[in-house]
């Protein structure tokens, strides 16, 4: 079952002004500025750690040094976040997501982010993605930093 929250304001001014069983009723409510959809849970909601692993292919493995404003620090590569986000568990223990994210600061180019419920599964998926990345690199493919994807190398054509 779903419920629809009619809300108003944002940030410190945010508040729920009504809860409705039907979306059209929430949207028709005059005091509302926005409508949010939520599932109703039939019992306690299980919360688990959503784990994350980051890999920076342009940095040395198994670790590299970053010069922070307070001084140098050794950082493992790949890096498993020691403080996982707590999330509502969706009942799919083998769920893993991955994406290429843009770099920031001294870390430079993009990095691979692999997330999921079970660290062993995350490491397995990471290993497969890392192997695929290294194969593409060894085949001479070009990593496009802007698009965060592989491109075929430009071939020289003889006239």
SVG drawing of the C-alpha trace seen along z (x, -y; Angstrom):
<svg xmlns="http://www.w3.org/2000/svg" viewBox="-9 -28 62 41">
<polyline fill="none" stroke="black" stroke-width="0.4" points="0.0,0.0 1.2,-3.5 0.5,-6.8 1.0,-10.3 2.4,-13.1 1.4,-16.6 4.2,-18.9 5.1,-22.5 8.4,-24.5 12.0,-23.3 14.9,-22.7 14.2,-24.2 10.8,-25.4 9.7,-21.9 6.6,-20.3 4.1,-17.7 0.6,-19.2 -1.4,-16.1 -1.3,-12.3 -3.5,-10.8 -4.4,-7.3 -4.9,-8.6 -2.3,-10.6 -4.9,-12.8 -6.3,-13.9 -2.8,-14.9 -2.2,-16.8 -5.6,-18.6 -4.9,-19.7 -4.7,-23.5 -2.1,-24.0 0.4,-21.6 3.3,-22.6 4.6,-19.1 3.5,-15.5 5.7,-12.6 4.9,-8.9 5.8,-6.3 5.2,-2.6 3.5,-1.6 5.4,1.1 3.4,3.9 5.9,4.2 9.3,3.1 11.6,2.1 15.0,3.8 17.9,1.4 21.3,2.6 24.7,1.1 25.0,0.1 28.6,0.7 30.8,-1.1 34.1,-0.4 35.9,-3.0 38.7,-2.4 40.9,-5.0 42.5,-3.4 44.9,-6.4 46.4,-5.9 48.9,-3.2 47.7,-0.1 47.5,1.1 47.7,-2.4 48.7,-5.9 49.5,-9.1 47.3,-12.2 48.7,-15.5 45.8,-16.9 45.9,-20.4 46.9,-18.8 49.6,-16.6 50.2,-13.5 48.0,-10.4 48.2,-6.9 45.0,-5.8 44.2,-2.3 43.2,-1.6 40.6,-0.2 39.1,-1.9 36.4,-0.3 34.4,-3.0 34.7,-2.2 31.5,-4.1 28.8,-2.6 25.5,-4.4 22.5,-2.9 19.6,-2.2 16.2,-0.4 17.0,3.1 15.2,4.1 15.3,7.9 17.8,8.5 21.1,9.5 23.0,10.0 22.1,6.5 25.1,4.6 25.2,1.3 28.1,-0.4 28.9,-3.6 31.8,-5.7 31.9,-9.0 33.9,-12.1 37.0,-12.9 37.5,-15.7 40.4,-17.5 43.7,-15.8 42.1,-12.5 41.8,-13.8 40.1,-11.6 37.0,-9.5 36.7,-6.5 34.6,-3.3 32.1,-3.1 30.6,0.3 27.9,0.5 25.8,3.2 24.7,5.0 27.4,7.7 31.1,6.8 32.1,10.2 29.7,9.7 30.9,6.1 34.5,7.3 33.5,9.9 31.7,7.4 34.6,4.9 37.1,7.5 35.2,8.3 34.8,4.6 38.5,3.9 39.6,6.8 37.4,5.5 38.9,2.0 42.5,3.3 41.7,5.5 40.3,2.4 43.4,0.5 45.7,3.3 43.9,3.4 44.7,-0.2 41.2,-1.6 41.1,-5.2 39.4,-6.2 37.3,-9.4 37.5,-11.4 34.7,-13.6 32.2,-10.8 33.6,-8.3 33.6,-5.6 35.9,-3.7 36.3,-4.8 38.1,-2.9 41.5,-4.3 41.8,-6.6 43.4,-4.7 45.8,-6.5 44.8,-6.2 47.5,-6.2 46.7,-8.4"/>
</svg>
